[in-house]
Amino acid sequence: MQKLFKSKILKWISISILVVMLVMSGAIAYTIHHSWPQESGKIRLPGLQAQVEVRRDQSGIPHIYAQTIHDLFMVQGYIHAQDRFWQMDFWRHIGSGRLAEMFGQSQLNVDKFLRTLGWARVAQTEIQQMDTQTKNILEAYAAGINTYLGNHQDSGLSLEYAVLKLLNPKYKPEPWQLLHTLTWGKVMSYDLGDNLDTEIERSILLKTLTSQQINQFIPPYPADHPVIVGDAGNNKDTRTRGSRDTESNVNRFSASSFSSPLALGKGDGIGSNNWVISGKRTATGKPILANDPHLGVQMPSIWYEVGLHCLPKTAVCPYDVTGFSFPGMAGVIIGHNDRISWGVTNLEADVMDLFIEKINPNNPNQYEVNGKWVDMKLLAEKIQVAGSKSVTQTVRYTRHGPIISDTFAPLKNFRQTVGINLPANYALALRWTALEPSTLASAIVKINRSQNWQEFRAGVRDFDVPAQNFVYADIDGNIGYQMPGKIPVRKTGDGRYPVPGWTDDFEWQAYIQFEKLPSVFNPESGYIVTANNAAVDEDYPYLISSEWDYGFRAQRIVEMIAAKKNGITVADVQKMQADNKNLIAENIVPILLKIPMSDHRLEKVRRLLVDWDFQQSQDSNAGAIFAAFWKHLLADTFSDQLPEAYLPTGSSRGFEIIRQLVKQPNNNWWDNQKTSPVENRDQIFKQAFAEAVDELGQTLGKDANRWRWGNLHTVTFRNQTLGKSGIAPVEALFNRGPFPSGGGGSIVNATGWNAAKDYTVVSLPSMRMIVDLANWDNSVAIQTTGQSGHAFHRHYDDMIQSWRKFEYHPMLWEQKNIASNAAESLRLVP
């Protein structure tokens, strides 16, 4: 959602002058501390049923002990609000399409698009359909937030409100509602979904490329890379269903032609790793489970670590769980309870389809269905705009979903950008599972209290949007994998291109039944690996996706697990999560080393690659040289034939494209179409290497021995709102960095960067967790920034260096250990 939030929010007001004045007057010191929460002592909390204790460790991680479910989740809401309310407030405004209420006219067009999607409308339906137990939990959670809001306002909530007051003096946060929690799941679904982008990309590329070239540029999943189910993470010589050659599909649609440039734009490298190793491969004889979700860079972290403990745990109050939560959402998303542990990665499922609707030329609110004009459903949305008049927007609905071409800017020039024909009068409607009622909230609380594989699967069944890969382990020694989610079964078509909406030929007929979704329990291999790679092979009877991650991270994780047959420890898994090996470098550097070089300067630099182990750590000299070569290689190979917006970013697809192209030294892709000579692979390699050396000499100095990857590849943790204002004094308050970083795209340490732009980290392992099923207290974790969302608080940025250095803190579990390590203790009483 980062690209939806534009940096010009605050540029139209001279906040920088006011901030300097505040600093000079000393008022800002009071304002900063004014919002910091009370972490010890006693607080009276109206609405509590009994006393609740909150113990925070040295990292500010709270463990909440309550006697009732109501009190447990009420205090979770209260604690979330204490530490992260600005973040929660901003997220709920995204979810409801109400950013202009906070930030004014600059966000009006964003709100129009979000109102068109209508997440808040879907959430209202979910509330009506929700089971009583889940609703009670969410109501208790909201009550905790609202109790905190009742006693804290403006700068007493967070420093950001003091700055916002200068822009929008009338803004006051409203009470928290259930729908604010539910819309966050929709926002996450948007951030994790990229199928729509690829539908549009294929359509745009068809304007300049042949279908064969598109298939080379968007290749099928590699036959030699891991598939999750069927081999449970082992290598398998098979291709995945839906990754077949697409030429017949393109030809089928090219006559009447369909397309869409919906370049929504998520951060490059969004994905995750998780794996689980059975006791027969570990030193303790019990499983070890690891997870590191890869998300966009932000400040504070998207995650909030917390323990939720019923004291005592009973059938009436069955929660005893710890792990990572989302501020604004009740429960624990990833973690463990007293019997099981689980981790999550994005499935990359194809759950979004663009439908091209024929519009009645005499009535723009009618569209064709099987030869007849049908009225659209019209819905008026009133958008409040800070500092301006409200705006009324009409959202048009077809049977497939909302018409998004009315409000999403890239679609307004759709006909001019694509290589296929369209009806004379058309609009584009979006069918997407996240625009239908979901049961995500109930899934989370069910998983949190599950005690075995059967109960876990029953909870995961409700985790329908967004579709994910779950790995599982329990203290009895079992490991498993389950894929939940609403996966459409299409009458015809494979979701690769926008399809006609005026017939029934491409309708969604059903969703794959949960019992038929991929699942594995105690595989013979003794491990399960998921890293957004293919979940199934070609034998699976349904289409899940044709756009998996290409499996380089999965391949490397499998290699590391297989290399250590048994005796694997938590420390070993820490080293796996820290692995920086670049598999495409391992593939193509040997080719580069064999190419004759007549330039002594280039040859001298190239010798620095000779003994490289392909580990792209932040201190790596060879890692810097290769990254610059890789960036220029992609540009020199593809910039002459592709639109600038669709140049390879260097992600896993780029890895696979180049891996295949280097086998064909005279492939037409190597030739620069803008020059008269016909170039081949080796010429482009030499050209890219020379350009890389020149660039590094200019940016890092003439001494090639001093070049380091971390000097190029830096991460800056930015506040999602004011940290992108473009006003230096404001950004300095909230942002932290830049910091040198290792890793890269499609590396296990997945610090993604966009090779079409620069080396800056745009996505990263947002947290790392390793759970030891032999001893919960031996489990460890780390997140990117810190627990607190309050700038300058001691826990605002105290995890950054640990995260960079792969240093973990213990995930404390036993009550006596939590008590003995408590830095702060807070009693909440009725």
N, C-alpha and C positions, 0 to 999 in steps of 0.2 A: 504494500500500500504506500511505500515511501514515495514513489513517483507521482502519486495522486496529490501528495502534500507539497505544494510548491513553495520555493524558497522566498517568494516575494511577500509572504504574509505580513511582515512588519516593516518592510522597506519604505512604506509610505508615511512613516512617522519617525521622527528623529529621536528614537529611544536612546541611542548611544550617548547623546548629550546628557540626558536625564540620568542614565546609569552612572556616568562619570560624576555627576553632581551628588548622587547618593553615596558613592564611594568616598568622595571628598568630605562629605558631611558626617560620615560614620554611621549614617542611618541603616546602611545595608547590613552592617554586622548584626544589628538587632533583628532586622527582617529575616536574615538567614536562620538565626537560632530560634526565632519565634515559632517556626513550623516544625522543629524537631520534636518527635514524639516522646512521651513519657514511657520509659522502659522498665522502671522499677517502682517499688512502693505499692500503693493501692489506688484503684479507680472505682468509683461507683458507676455501674452500668445498668441503667433502667432496662428491664426486659429480661435480664438473666434469671434463670431458675435456681441457680446455686453458684457457689464460688468457683471461679476458673483461675488456674495458674498458668502463667506464660513464662517460660524460662528461655532466655536467649544465650547462645554460646558466644565465644570470642569473635565470631564472624557476623554476629547479629541474627543468626538463624533461630527462629522461635519454635519451641515445642509447646503445644497447647494441651493442657490436661483439663478435661471437663467431665461432668457426670451424666450429661444428657446430650443427645444429638443436636438439639436446638442450640444449646450453649456452645458446643464445639464449633459449629459453623457460624454462629453469630460472632464469636470472637475471631474466627478466621477473617470474616468480613471487616471487623474492627481493625485488626492488625494490618491487613492489606491497605486499608484506608490510611492508617498511621504512616506507613512507609511509602506508599506508591499512588496516592490519590490523583495527582496530576496526570500520571500515565493512564490510569483508569478512566479519568474524565475525558481525556483526548480520545482514547480508544472507543468509548461509547458514542462519541460524536461522529467518529468514522462510521461505526456500525449503523447508526440511524441517519446518516447523511445530513448532519447538522453542524458541519465545520464552520459555516458562515456565521452561525450564532456566536462563535468564539472569536473568529479571526476576520470577519467582514467580507467585503465584496470579492476579494481575491480568491475565495474558496467557493463562490457561487456555482461555477460550472462543475466543480468536483461534486458538490452536493446534488446537482441535477442528475449526474450520472449515478450516484449512490442511491438517490431516491428512485431512480428508474429500476435499479436492481431490487430495491424494496425489501432489504433484510429485516427491517423493523416490522413490516407487515407480516412477514413469514414468522417472526418470533412471536407475534401476538397469537397466531394460530397455534404455535407450539405450546404456549401457556395454556390454552384452552384444552389441549389434548394431553397434557402432562399428568403423570401419575401423582397421587397425593403425596407420597413419601418424598419424591424429588422436589415437588413444589414447596413442601414444608422446609426442606433444607435450603432452597434458594431464597425463600422468604426470610429465614433466620439469618442467612448470609447478608441479604440486603438490609435487614434491621441493624446489623452490626455496623455496616457502612454508614447508615443514616444516623445512628447514635453518635458516631464520630463527627459527622457533618454538623450535627446539632450544636456541638461545642466548639467547632473550628470553622472559620470562614476566611476568605481572602488570603493574605499572606500567612495566616495561621495554619493554612493547609499545605502550602508549598511556596517556595520563592518565585516560581513561575507566575503565580497569581499576582504578585506585586508588579511584575513587568507587564503582564496582560492588562492590569488596571490602567496603565498608561495608554494602551491602545483601545481598550473596551471598558470604560469605567462602570458600565451598568451590568457587566456580566456577573452572575452569581450562580454557582453550581446548584442544580436541582437535586431533589432526593433520588437515590438509586432505586431503579425498578428491575423486576425480573428480566424484562426484555433486554436491558443493558448487558446482562450476563450472557444471554442467548445470542445476541448479535455478534459477540466476540468470536464465536465459533464460525460464523459466516466470514468474518474478516480473515481468519486464519485459512479458511478454505480458499479464499481468493488469492492469498499470498502463496499458497502451496500448489495452486493450479496453473499449469502453463499450456495445456492442450489447446486452448483457444488461440494463444499466441502462435502456435505452430500451424494451426489451420490457416491463419491469415498469412503467415510466412510462406507456406506452400503456394498459396494463391497468388501472392505478389511475385514470387520467384518464377511462376509460370509465364510471366510477361516477358522475361528475358532468357529463360532456360528451357531446355527440353525436359520431358518427363524423366528421361534417363539421367540427365544431369541432376535433377532434383533428387532422384534416388541415390545418387552418389553423394550429394551434399547432405541429405538426411538419410543415412544408410540404415539398414536393418540392425537389430541387436546382434553382437558378435557371437558366432557359433562356439567360440572357445572360451567364453566368459561364463561365470556362474549363473545358475538359475536357482531360485529359492526352493521351490517345491518340485519334487521329482528327483532331486539329488541333494536336497537340504543343504545347499551351499557348496557342494563339490562341483568341480568342473564337469560339464556335460556337453557332448558334441551335438548340440541341437539348436534350432532357431525357434524363437518365440512366436506364438500365434499373433498375428497382427503386425509382424515385422517383415512381412513378405514384400517382394517387389511391388511397387505401387503403379506401374505403368498402365495396367488394365483399368485400374480405378480412375486415374487421371483421364485416360481416353474416354471413358464412359461419360464423364462429366464435361469434357471440353467443348462439346457442341453447344449445349444450352448454357453451360458455364456458371460456376458459383465461386464465391470468394469473399475475403474480408481482411482488411489490414488492422485488426484489433491488437496493436502492439501495446498490450497493457503494461508489460515491463516489470518483472520481478527481479530481485537481485541475482546476479549470476552466481550459480553454485548453490542455490536453495535446495536442500535435501537433508540427508542424515545418514549416520551409520548406526547399526546396532548388531550385536551378535550375542549368542549364548553358547556356553561350552559346558558339556555334561561332566559329571563327576569322574567318568572314566578317563578324562584327559586332564583333570586338575590335580593339584598336590593334595587337596583336602578330601577328595572323593565326593565333593558336593559341587553343584554348578556355580559358574561365575557368569554374570550378565553385564553387558556394557552397552552404553548408549551415548551418542553425541549428536544432537539435532543441529543442522546447519541452517541458519537463518540470517536475515539481514543485520548489519551492524547497527546498534542503537545504544542509547544511554538514557535511563538505566537499562539493565538487562531485561529481556522479555520474561525471564523466569524469576520466581520467588520461592526459595527453599523453605519448607515448613514441615513440622510434625504435628499430626492430629491424633490425639490419644483419648479414648474413653477410659475413664478411671472410676470404677473398674470396667473392663471390656465385658459386655454381656450380650445376650440376644437382643436386648432392648437398645443398647448402645454398642454396636458391633465394630466401631472404627478404631484401628490401631495402625497408623500408616504414616510414612514419611517420604519425602521426595520433593519434586518440583511442581509448583502450581503456576497458574497464570493469574496475576492480579486482575480482579474482576470476575473470576470464575471460582466456584466452590469446589473443594476437593483437591486431590493430587493427580496431576496428569501423567507423570512418569515417576516411578519409585518402587517402593516395596511396603508390604504390611508385615504382620507377624508370621505369615506362612508363604507368601508368593512375592515374586518380583516381576516387573514387566518393563519393556522399552518399546519405543515407537519410531518408525521412519515413514516418510511420505511414500505412498504407493505409486504416484505418477499415473493414476488411472485416467482414462478418457471418459469424463463425466460431463463434458460441455460440448454442445453442438450449436453451430450457427445455422439458422434456417432462413433462407431467402424467401420473403413473402412478396407475392404480386399484389400491388396496391391498386385499388380502383381509381382510374384517372379522374373520375368525377366526384370521388369522395375519399379523402385521404385516411378516413377512419374505417374503411372497409378493406378486407383482403380476401383473396381467392382461396377457397377450399373445395377441391374436387369439382371445379367448374362453376361454383356459385360464389357470389359475393357475401361475405359474412361480416357483421359488425364487430369491431374491436371493443374490448372492455376499456373504458376510459376512467382514469382515476386522477383527481386533482390533488396536488401536493403543495402545501403552503410552506415556503422556505423563509425563515427569519434570517435577516442579514444585519449584523452589528453595524451601527452607524448609517443605516440606509433603510429604505422601505422594503417590506417583505415582497417576495416574488411568488406567484402561483404558476406551477408547472403542471402540465397534463401528461401523464404517463399512459402510453398505449400498450395494451396487452393483446397478444394473439393466443391461439391454443398452445403454442410452444413456449410462451413466456413473453417478457417485455421486449418492446422494440428499443434496442440500444443504439441504433444508428441515429436516433434523434439527439442523443446527448453525449455520445463518445466521439470526440473530435476527429480521430484518425479515420473514422468511417464516413465522414462527410465528403471526402474525395475518393471514395471507394472505387467507383467506376474507372477513374483515371489511373489508379495504381495497380490494377490487377491484370492478369493475362487471360481472362475469360470473359465471356459475354454475360450480360445481365438483362432481366426484363426491362422494358421501357420505364415502368414505374415500379419501384421496389423499396423494401425496407428490410432490415436485418433484425431477427428476433433471436434471443438466447434461451436455449433449453439447458438447464444446469441443475444438478441435484441440490445445490445449496439454496436454490430458490423454492424448495419444497420443504415442508415441515420435517424436522429432524428430532432424534432422541438422544443427542450427544450428551446433554446434561445428566440424564439418568444413567448413561453408560459409565460416566466417570465415577459416580458414587457407588454403582454396583461393583465395578472393578476394584475400588478401594477396599471393599469389605469381602471380596472373594477369598475363599480358603483353599480352593483346589482348581484343577484344570477345567472341570465341568462348570463350576460357578464362574470362573474367569471367562470362558467362552460365552456363557449366558450374558455376562456384562458387555463383552466386546460386541456381541450381536447388535446392541443398540448404538454402537459407535459408527453411525452410518454416513456422516458427512463431517469432515473430509475422510475419504477412504485412506487407510493406513496399513502398514505392516507392523504387527505386534509380535514381539518375542516374549517368551514366558519361561520362568523357572520356579520351582518350589523346593521346600526344605526336605521333601521326600526324595529328591534327586531327579525329578522329571524336568524335561525341557520341551518347549513346543513353539509353534508358529501358527498364527491365525490371521487371515486377511479378512477384515470386515469392510462394509461399505455398500452403498447403492451403486451398482454397476449396471448400466443400461444394456438391454438386449434389443438391438436394432433390427427392424424388419429387413432392411438391406443397407449396404454402405458400411464403412469402417471408421467413420469419424475423422478422416484426414482432411476433408474439404467441406466447406459449407454446402448444404444440400437444399433442394427445392422444398419449400414449405406448402406448396399449393396442391400436392398429392399426398397420399398416405404411404408412399413407397419407402419413406425413410423414418417412419415414426418409431418411437421407443415403445416396445410391446410390453416389457416387464423389466424387473430387476433380477439379476442372478440370485437364486435362493441362497440363503446363508449356508445351508448344509452342503451346497455345491461349490462354495468359495474355497480357495486353496488353504490347506491346513496340514501341519506335520506335528507328530508327537513322538518324542524319543527316537530320532533317526539313528540309523546304524553308524553314521559318520561321527556322531558324538558332538556335533556342533551345528548351528544354524546361523547363517550370515545374511543380513539384508542391508543394502546400501543404495536403495532406489533402483536397483537392477531388476532384471526380468523376474517376475514372480512365478511364471509358469512357462512350460515349453509348448511346442506346437501340437502336442497331443491333447492339450486342454480344450474342451469343446466350445468355450465362449471367448469372445474378445474382451480383454481387460484394458489393454493399452497397446499402441504401436509406437510409443514414444518414451520408453524406459530410459533411465540413465544407462550409459553404455557399459557399466560394470567394471571399470578400472579400479575403483576403490574396493568393490567386493572381491575382485580378483586378488588384490594385494592382501586383504584381510585373510582370505582363505589361505594364501601362501604362508602367512605368518603363523596361523593356527596349525596348519599341516606340518610345518617345519619343526614344531615342538610337539612330539607325539603325545606326551603326557607330562604330568608334573607342573602344569601351568598354574601360575600364581596371579594374585592381583597386581603385583609389581610387573609381571610379564604383560598383562593387559594394559597397564599404564604405558608401557613402551610401545605397544601396538597403537594406542590412540595418538601417541606422539610421532608416529612414523611419517616421514616426509619424502618417501621414495616416489619419484616421478617416473611412471611406467612408459610414458611416451618418450621421455628423454632416453631411457634405456633402449628404446626401439630405434630412435633416429640418430642419436649421437654417433654410434658406430659408422653410419653412412657418412655423416659430416666429416669424420676423421679420415676417411678414405679418399675424399675428394682432393685432387691436387690443388695446392695454393701457391701461387707465384709471389704473392705479397708477403715479405718477411714479417711485417707488423702483424698481419692476420695470423700467420703461422705461429708466431710467438704466443698470441692470445689463445689460439686453438689448443696448444699444448697443455693449457691449464685444465682442459676437459679430459685428458688422457686417463688419469687414474680416479676420476670421479666415481663415487658409489651411487650416484643419482639421488642422494638424499638432499632435498632442497631446504636445508635448515637456514635460519636467518643469517648465520655467519658464513654460509657457503659462498665461496668465490665462483666456483663453476656454476652454482645455481643462478647467480646473477647473469652470467654470460649466456646460459641456456635460455633463461626467461626472455632476455632481449632478442635473442635469435628466434625464439618461438613466436614472439609478437610480430617480428618483421616477416617471418616465413609465412604466417597466415595472411598478412596484408599483401605480400608480393604474389602469393598464389591466387588470391580470390578477389582483390579489390578491382580488377579490371572487368569482372563479369557479374558482380553482385551489387545491389543497391547498398549504399553506405550503412543504412540502418540494419542490414542483415549480414554484415561481415562477421566471420566467426569470432566468438568471444574467447575461445581457447578452452571451453568447457569439455565435458566428456565426448560430445559429438565431434568437436574439433580433433580430439585425440584419435577417434576412430576413423575420421575422414583421412587424416594424414597417414595413419597406420596402414590404410589400404592403398593410398595413392603412391607411397614410396615404393611399393612393389611394381609400379608401372612408371618407369623413369621418363617415358615419352607421352604420358597421358596429356590430353589437351588442356587440362586444368593448369598444368605447369606453364603453358605458353601465355605470355602477356599479349592479349589481343590488341593492345594499343601500340605495339611496336612491330616493325616489319620482320625482324628475325624471329625464328621459332625457338623459344627457350625450352629447355628440358629441366628435369628435377635438379641435376647437379648445378646447373647455372643459377637456378633460383636459390638453392642452398647457399652458394657462394655469395650471391647478391645480398641475401638476408643476413648472412653472417657479417659481411662488411658493414652493412647499415647498423647492425647491433653494436659492433665495436665502436663505430663512430658515435653512436648515441651514448654509450657508456662512458666514453672518453670525455664527452661534453658535460654529462651529468654527474659522474663520480670521480672524474680526474683522469690524468694520463696514465697513472700507474695501475695497470690491470690487476696486479697482485693485491691491491687494496679494495677492489670492488667486492661488495657484499650484497647478497640478496635482500637482507633486511633493510638496507639503505634505500632500496627501491620499493620494497613491498611493506608498506606501513599501514597501520590501522588507527583510525581516529574514531573514538566513540562519541557519537553526536546525539544530543537531545533531539527527539523526532520533530519537535516544533521550533522552539526558540533557538535551538542549536543549529538551525539551518536558516536563520534570519538574514544572513549576509551582513550583519552588524557586528563587528569584531568584539566590542566590549560585552555584548550580550552573549555571544557564542563562547567567550572566555569563561563566563560564569558557569556554563552548563556542560561544555565539551571537555574531553580529556584525550590527549594525544597530540601528535602522532607517535606511535610506538613501532619499532621494528618487529617484523613478524616472519616466521618461516612458513613452510607449507605452500599450498596453492590449489588451483582447481583440479578436481579429480585425483587428488592426493588424500590419503586417509586423514591427515591434518588439513582439513578442507577449508583453507582460507582463500576463498574464491576471488579472482580479479578478472577484469574485462580486458582481454588482449587487444580489443579494437579501440581502447581508450588509453589506459595507463596501468600502472602496477598496483594501484591502491586496493586494499582489501575491501570488498563490498559485501561479502558474506563469510560466515565463520562458524566453528563449533560453538554454539551459543551456551552450551554447558557440556560438561563431561561427567558421566556417572559410571561407577563400577561397583556392582553389588556382589558380595560374597555370601552365598547361601549357607556356608558352614558357620559363619559368625557375622551377624548383621553389623556389629560394631567395627568389623574390619572393612566395611564398605567405605568408599571415598567418592568425593565429588568436587567440582569447581564450576563456577559460572564466570561470565566475562567481566563483570564490573563490580557488583556488590549488592547487598540486600536492599540498601536504602535508595530511594528516589530523591532524597534531599541533597542538593548541591552543597558540598563542603562538609557534610556529615562524615564521620569516620568510616562508615560502611558504604559510602557512595562509590568509592573507587578502590577499595582496599583489596579486591580480588584480581585486579588487572594484571599485576606482575606475576602473581601465582598462576593465573591462566596462561600467560605468555610462556612461563617456564615449566608448564606441565606439573605444577605442584598442586596437590589436592588437600582438602581438609577432610577429617573423618565425618561420616554420616552417623552421628551418635544415635544410639537406639535404646539401650537399656536405661530405665529410668534413673538408676543410681549413677550411671555414667553421665547422663544429661545433667543431673543435679550437681555432680562434682565438677563439671566443666562449665557451669552456668556463670556468665559474666553479669547478667541482670536477671532479676526475678520480679514479676509483676503479678499482683493479685487483683482480679476483677470480681467485684461483689455486687449482688442485686441492690 
